[in-house]
């Protein structure tokens, strides 16, 4: 299993966040910062889960709505989590709440079950539970599909 998270012996450090009744975790090694939401400028032709592009620390960063991404309704985000998405890319994940940092035993993170494993662009890398709730480990590098990065680059340069 590749969670992309930092392993300390047999544990993994994750930033736990949530939207609605869902709880997510992102590997702490991919988190750049958490912040109050900024203005996201809509971009024509983007999927419904991409709110738009925001200027964050001088860069154009796509903003992904965590509710719409997972098939729920859009959220009124109270926080954005800026994540490294690989290949010198960043993405901001709009969430309703940031719970905090949790360290989980690697053994507590299970592979995605076959029913969920084939969905979409492999948004989730692992599954666990936290306080009797399902905890889904997100893969930052898959929050924005590859074909959209080229479109976002065009918009940012114009």
TORKE-973071 format. One record per residue: residue in three letters; y, z, x negated of N, C-alpha, C in turn; chain. Coordinates in steps of 0.2 Angstrom, whole numbers, plus 5000, padded with zeros to 4 digits. Example, Ala and Ser with C-alpha at 12.3 -4.5 7.8 and 13.67 -1.06 7.14 Angstrom:
R code  nc2  nc3  nc1 cac2 cac3 cac1  cc2  cc3  cc1 unit
R  ALA 4972 5039 4934 4978 5039 4938 4984 5039 4934    A
R  SER 4989 5035 4936 4995 5036 4932 5000 5039 4936    A
END
This chain:
R code  nc2  nc3  nc1 cac2 cac3 cac1  cc2  cc3  cc1 unit
R  UNK 4994 5000 4996 5000 5000 5000 5006 5000 4996    A
R  UNK 5011 4996 4997 5017 4995 4993 5023 4998 4998    A
R  UNK 5025 5004 4997 5031 5006 5001 5037 5005 4998    A
R  UNK 5037 5003 4991 5043 5002 4988 5047 5008 4986    A
R  UNK 5044 5014 4988 5047 5020 4987 5045 5023 4980    A
R  UNK 5049 5027 4977 5048 5031 4971 5042 5036 4972    A
R  UNK 5038 5035 4968 5032 5040 4968 5033 5045 4963    A
R  UNK 5032 5051 4965 5032 5057 4960 5025 5060 4960    A
R  UNK 5021 5058 4956 5014 5060 4956 5011 5057 4962    A
R  UNK 5010 5061 4967 5006 5058 4973 5011 5059 4979    A
R  UNK 5018 5059 4978 5022 5059 4984 5027 5054 4984    A
R  UNK 5031 5053 4989 5036 5047 4990 5042 5050 4993    A
R  UNK 5048 5049 4990 5054 5051 4993 5057 5046 4997    A
R  UNK 5059 5048 5003 5061 5043 5009 5067 5046 5012    A
R  UNK 5072 5041 5014 5078 5043 5018 5075 5042 5026    A
R  UNK 5075 5047 5029 5073 5047 5036 5079 5046 5041    A
R  UNK 5079 5041 5045 5084 5040 5050 5081 5038 5057    A
R  UNK 5085 5037 5062 5083 5036 5068 5088 5032 5073    A
R  UNK 5085 5029 5078 5088 5026 5083 5084 5027 5090    A
R  UNK 5088 5029 5095 5084 5030 5101 5078 5035 5100    A
R  UNK 5072 5033 5102 5067 5038 5101 5063 5036 5095    A
R  UNK 5065 5031 5091 5061 5029 5085 5064 5032 5079    A
R  UNK 5059 5034 5074 5061 5037 5068 5059 5032 5062    A
R  UNK 5063 5031 5058 5062 5026 5052 5063 5030 5046    A
R  UNK 5060 5027 5041 5061 5029 5034 5062 5023 5029    A
R  UNK 5066 5024 5025 5067 5019 5019 5066 5022 5013    A
R  UNK 5063 5019 5008 5062 5021 5001 5069 5023 4998    A
R  UNK 5069 5029 4996 5076 5032 4993 5078 5028 4987    A
R  UNK 5073 5024 4984 5075 5020 4978 5079 5014 4980    A
R  UNK 5079 5012 4987 5083 5006 4989 5089 5008 4992    A
R  UNK 5091 5015 4993 5097 5017 4997 5103 5017 4992    A
R  UNK 5108 5014 4994 5114 5014 4990 5119 5019 4992    A
R  UNK 5120 5020 4999 5124 5025 5001 5123 5025 5009    A
R  UNK 5126 5030 5012 5127 5030 5019 5134 5031 5021    A
R  UNK 5136 5028 5026 5143 5028 5027 5145 5027 5035    A
R  UNK 5151 5028 5037 5153 5027 5043 5153 5020 5044    A
R  UNK 5152 5017 5051 5152 5010 5052 5159 5007 5051    A
R  UNK 5159 5001 5048 5165 4997 5047 5165 4992 5052    A
R  UNK 5170 4987 5052 5170 4981 5056 5165 4976 5054    A
R  UNK 5161 4974 5058 5156 4969 5057 5158 4962 5060    A
R  UNK 5160 4957 5056 5162 4951 5059 5156 4946 5061    A
R  UNK 5156 4945 5068 5150 4941 5070 5150 4934 5066    A
R  UNK 5144 4931 5065 5143 4925 5062 5139 4921 5067    A
R  UNK 5141 4915 5069 5138 4910 5073 5131 4909 5071    A
R  UNK 5126 4908 5076 5119 4906 5074 5115 4912 5071    A
R  UNK 5117 4918 5071 5113 4923 5068 5109 4926 5074    A
R  UNK 5103 4929 5072 5099 4932 5077 5102 4938 5080    A
R  UNK 5100 4940 5086 5103 4946 5090 5103 4952 5086    A
R  UNK 5099 4953 5081 5099 4959 5078 5103 4960 5072    A
R  UNK 5107 4954 5070 5112 4954 5065 5118 4954 5068    A
R  UNK 5122 4960 5067 5128 4961 5070 5134 4957 5067    A
R  UNK 5133 4955 5061 5138 4951 5058 5138 4953 5051    A
R  UNK 5144 4952 5047 5145 4953 5040 5151 4958 5039    A
R  UNK 5150 4962 5035 5155 4967 5034 5157 4967 5026    A
R  UNK 5163 4968 5025 5165 4969 5017 5164 4976 5015    A
R  UNK 5159 4977 5011 5157 4984 5008 5158 4983 5001    A
R  UNK 5163 4987 4998 5164 4988 4991 5165 4981 4988    A
R  UNK 5168 4976 4992 5170 4970 4989 5165 4964 4990    A
R  UNK 5159 4966 4993 5154 4961 4994 5153 4960 5002    A
R  UNK 5151 4954 5004 5149 4952 5010 5142 4954 5012    A
R  UNK 5141 4959 5016 5135 4962 5017 5133 4961 5025    A
R  UNK 5127 4958 5026 5125 4958 5033 5123 4965 5036    A
R  UNK 5125 4965 5042 5123 4972 5046 5118 4971 5051    A
R  UNK 5113 4975 5050 5107 4974 5055 5107 4980 5060    A
R  UNK 5106 4978 5066 5106 4983 5071 5099 4986 5072    A
R  UNK 5097 4992 5070 5091 4995 5070 5087 4995 5077    A
R  UNK 5091 4995 5082 5088 4995 5089 5086 4988 5091    A
R  UNK 5091 4983 5090 5089 4976 5092 5083 4974 5087    A
R  UNK 5083 4976 5081 5078 4974 5076 5071 4975 5078    A
R  UNK 5070 4981 5081 5064 4984 5083 5062 4982 5091    A
R  UNK 5066 4978 5094 5065 4976 5101 5068 4980 5106    A
R  UNK 5072 4985 5104 5075 4989 5109 5082 4987 5110    A
R  UNK 5086 4990 5114 5093 4988 5115 5098 4990 5109    A
R  UNK 5103 4986 5108 5108 4987 5103 5110 4995 5103    A
R  UNK 5112 4997 5097 5114 5004 5096 5121 5005 5095    A
R  UNK 5124 5011 5097 5130 5013 5095 5129 5017 5089    A
R  UNK 5130 5014 5083 5128 5017 5077 5134 5022 5075    A
R  UNK 5131 5027 5072 5135 5033 5070 5136 5032 5062    A
R  UNK 5131 5029 5059 5130 5028 5052 5127 5021 5050    A
R  UNK 5129 5019 5044 5126 5013 5041 5123 5016 5035    A
R  UNK 5117 5013 5033 5114 5014 5027 5114 5008 5023    A
R  UNK 5117 5008 5018 5117 5002 5013 5111 5002 5009    A
R  UNK 5108 4996 5009 5101 4996 5005 5101 4990 5000    A
R  UNK 5098 4991 4995 5096 4985 4990 5091 4981 4994    A
R  UNK 5092 4975 4994 5087 4971 4998 5083 4966 4993    A
R  UNK 5084 4967 4986 5081 4963 4981 5085 4957 4980    A
R  UNK 5084 4954 4974 5088 4948 4972 5095 4948 4972    A
R  UNK 5098 4954 4970 5105 4955 4970 5108 4955 4977    A
R  UNK 5104 4957 4982 5106 4957 4989 5107 4964 4992    A
R  UNK 5112 4965 4997 5112 4971 5000 5112 4970 5008    A
R  UNK 5110 4975 5011 5110 4974 5019 5112 4981 5021    A
R  UNK 5116 4981 5027 5118 4988 5030 5114 4989 5036    A
R  UNK 5110 4994 5037 5106 4996 5043 5110 5000 5047    A
R  UNK 5112 4998 5053 5115 5002 5058 5111 5007 5062    A
R  UNK 5112 5013 5061 5107 5018 5064 5111 5023 5068    A
R  UNK 5108 5027 5073 5111 5032 5077 5112 5039 5073    A
R  UNK 5107 5040 5069 5107 5046 5065 5103 5046 5059    A
R  UNK 5106 5050 5054 5102 5051 5047 5100 5058 5047    A
R  UNK 5093 5058 5047 5090 5065 5047 5090 5068 5040    A
R  UNK 5089 5065 5035 5089 5068 5028 5084 5065 5024    A
R  UNK 5083 5068 5018 5078 5065 5013 5072 5069 5014    A
R  UNK 5066 5066 5014 5060 5069 5015 5055 5067 5010    A
R  UNK 5051 5071 5007 5046 5069 5002 5039 5069 5006    A
R  UNK 5036 5064 5006 5029 5064 5009 5024 5063 5004    A
R  UNK 5018 5066 5005 5012 5064 5001 5010 5057 5002    A
R  UNK 5009 5054 4997 5007 5047 4997 5001 5046 5002    A
R  UNK 4997 5051 5002 4991 5050 5007 4993 5050 5014    A
R  UNK 4999 5053 5016 5001 5053 5023 5004 5047 5025    A
R  UNK 5005 5042 5021 5008 5036 5022 5002 5031 5023    A
R  UNK 5000 5029 5029 4994 5024 5030 4997 5017 5030    A
R  UNK 4992 5013 5029 4993 5005 5029 4995 5004 5037    A
R  UNK 4998 4999 5038 5000 4997 5045 4993 4995 5048    A
R  UNK 4992 4997 5054 4986 4995 5058 4987 4987 5059    A
R  UNK 4981 4984 5060 4981 4977 5061 4985 4975 5067    A
R  UNK 4985 4979 5072 4989 4977 5078 4996 4976 5076    A
R  UNK 4999 4980 5072 5006 4980 5070 5008 4976 5064    A
R  UNK 5003 4975 5060 5003 4972 5053 5006 4965 5053    A
R  UNK 5004 4961 5058 5006 4954 5059 5012 4952 5062    A
R  UNK 5016 4957 5064 5022 4956 5068 5028 4955 5064    A
R  UNK 5031 4949 5065 5038 4948 5062 5037 4947 5055    A
R  UNK 5043 4948 5051 5043 4947 5044 5041 4953 5040    A
R  UNK 5036 4956 5042 5033 4962 5039 5039 4967 5038    A
R  UNK 5042 4969 5043 5047 4974 5043 5045 4981 5040    A
R  UNK 5039 4983 5042 5036 4989 5041 5031 4989 5035    A
R  UNK 5031 4994 5030 5026 4994 5025 5021 4999 5026    A
R  UNK 5023 5004 5030 5018 5010 5031 5020 5013 5037    A
R  UNK 5015 5018 5039 5016 5022 5045 5014 5029 5044    A
R  UNK 5017 5033 5047 5015 5041 5046 5018 5044 5052    A
R  UNK 5018 5051 5052 5020 5055 5058 5025 5060 5055    A
R  UNK 5030 5062 5058 5035 5067 5056 5036 5071 5063    A
R  UNK 5035 5078 5063 5036 5082 5068 5033 5079 5075    A
R  UNK 5027 5077 5074 5023 5074 5080 5026 5067 5082    A
R  UNK 5031 5064 5079 5033 5057 5080 5031 5052 5075    A
R  UNK 5030 5046 5078 5029 5041 5073 5034 5039 5069    A
R  UNK 5033 5038 5062 5037 5037 5057 5036 5030 5054    A
R  UNK 5040 5025 5054 5039 5019 5052 5043 5018 5045    A
R  UNK 5040 5016 5040 5043 5014 5034 5045 5007 5033    A
R  UNK 5052 5006 5033 5055 5000 5033 5055 4997 5026    A
R  UNK 5054 4990 5026 5055 4987 5019 5062 4983 5019    A
R  UNK 5066 4986 5015 5073 4983 5015 5073 4976 5014    A
R  UNK 5069 4973 5009 5069 4966 5007 5067 4962 5013    A
R  UNK 5065 4964 5019 5063 4960 5024 5067 4961 5031    A
R  UNK 5072 4965 5030 5077 4966 5036 5080 4960 5038    A
R  UNK 5082 4956 5033 5085 4949 5035 5081 4944 5032    A
R  UNK 5078 4939 5037 5074 4934 5035 5077 4930 5029    A
R  UNK 5073 4927 5025 5075 4923 5019 5079 4917 5022    A
R  UNK 5078 4914 5027 5082 4908 5029 5089 4910 5031    A
R  UNK 5090 4916 5033 5096 4918 5035 5101 4920 5029    A
R  UNK 5098 4921 5024 5102 4923 5018 5106 4917 5016    A
R  UNK 5103 4911 5016 5107 4905 5014 5113 4904 5019    A
R  UNK 5112 4905 5025 5117 4904 5030 5122 4909 5029    A
R  UNK 5121 4915 5028 5126 4920 5026 5130 4919 5020    A
R  UNK 5126 4916 5015 5130 4914 5009 5135 4908 5010    A
R  UNK 5133 4904 5014 5138 4898 5016 5144 4901 5020    A
R  UNK 5143 4906 5024 5148 4909 5028 5153 4913 5024    A
R  UNK 5150 4916 5019 5154 4921 5015 5158 4917 5010    A
R  UNK 5156 4911 5008 5159 4907 5003 5165 4903 5006    A
R  UNK 5165 4902 5013 5170 4898 5016 5176 4902 5018    A
END
